[in-house]
Amino acid sequence: MDVVRSLEAFRRLRRSWPDQGPEVCLVPTMGALHAGHLSLVEAARKRSDRVVASIFVNPTQFAPGEDFERYPRPLDRDLKELERLGVGAVLVPEACEMYPAGHRTQVLVEGLGRKLCGLSRPTHFQGVATVVLKLFHLVRPRAAFFGQKDAQQSILIRRIVRDLDLDVEVVVCPTVREQDGLAVSSRNRYLSPEERKAAPVLFRSLQWARREVARGERRAPVLLAGVQRCLGAEARVRVDYVALVDPVDLEPVDRLEGKSLLALAAFIGTTRLIDNTWLIP
Ligand code: PAF
């Protein structure tokens, strides 16, 4: 497995791959790999023998006061996992190369980045969009793999691909969950044992909504109030938002008429977790 730290060395490696060779598949990550990331790598490996992973804790998607400094960086362990899964190359760029002095260009996806998680993290998606577009240019993948847990991120990246005519297929893989339903996330490790016990309420509240929809409920206010009620049953949970939105433009829906995204974010202690599910009438 090639572990490449400089952008020029990566470009050289990329140029050495023939156009007729295996499709290039990209799995962008911030490292601290968990079962969710590994499922993306496995999906990419099923599709191609030429999988590139990137590991970059992207500073521009963290706001001041968020967890950029303490974000886990177990690089050696991550590289071993990627090698075991048959990844061909790992790009581990330095922040000073990704964002050299004088870097001014940002990718702004009008509207989408300011909804849902963007309300409490207004600069987050601009940082994500910019780094993902840079990775797409560096790696030139045929397909890139993202997790459904970060639904808003995938929707935003699909929009960039469409709006900027990029020749990249955005593959979204199902959320991987712990046995009790908690979506796996690098941030779960911040939870205290008591908070970890409380955390599956996020999944349970989504499940409650799915059951109500299966029973015929279509009114968004009723579904949203019910989810809030489920979450409220755990004293340690502070809801950031619960929303039922259209899966393309993330506009709120009043009534469940077509496939819609039920998304939520909540703080458990100081840790902010997100989760979502599709609701299909
Ligand atoms: O989902 C993530 O881990 C990050 O947002 C991504 C896509 C690697 C961009 O930094």
Boltz pocket constraint, residues with backbone or C-beta under 6 A from the ligand:
constraints:
  - pocket:
      binder: B
      contacts: [[A, 28], [A, 29], [A, 30], [A, 54], [A, 56], [A, 58], [A, 61], [A, 127], [A, 128], [A, 131], [A, 132], [A, 150], [A, 153]]
      max_distance: 6.0
